[in-house]
Amino acid sequence: MIIHKELEQGSEEWLQVRLGKITASTFHTLLGNSQTKNTLLYKIASERLTGVRCDQDTFRNHHIDRGHELEDEAIALYEVQQDVEVERVGFVELNEFLGCSPDGLVDNGGVEIKSPDNHTYLMAVSKQYIKPEYRTQCHVNMYVTDAKWWDYVMYNVNFDNPIHVIRLYRDEAEIEKIKACVAECEAKIAKIINDFNKSN
């Protein structure tokens, strides 16, 4: 495992380190058999062949921008509330194929920060709900970093209680599913690259 502490998430250097890797943020897509999964596998294969990232990696919207803007505030409040110190890192590589970009590492765990809009925050806190893709992201983070737990942190400044934490614990059954999925996807990516090379 390699921890890139010096990298700033979103920077050119960060994008380069992630190039051609399966990452936690998109991993949920790989668990099924959708066309979106197939497209993602070809994207990863193309990055490995060309050394150039796909245009979609530059995509941004106001939800993404808001999340980045509020992340520092959320972590500062989380540190006070939990009485911990969060280590900010750029990217963690498990190996040449898989990695993640944690919002923060804490002793034997880590944090994933989300800044949902008002109605989403209200519903998620009331129902203790985590979207499946975010739950998967947290479990992949735990696998990559060998963490024992991961805090899913929601932050919305419009509420009297602006921060809500749901702790997920390492689940070895989930880890085994992740390992199996990585092996399956790596075999498919290798075949895509091999078939392309044979056709030229």
PyMOL commands that set and color helices and strands:
alter all, ss='L'
color gray80, all
select helices_A, chain A and resi 12-18+24-31+35-50+55-58+62-82+118-127+132-145+172-199
alter helices_A, ss='H'
color red, helices_A
select strands_A, chain A and resi 2-4+22-23+91-93+98-100+104-106+109-114+149-155+163-169
alter strands_A, ss='S'
color yellow, strands_A
deselect
rebuild
show_as cartoon
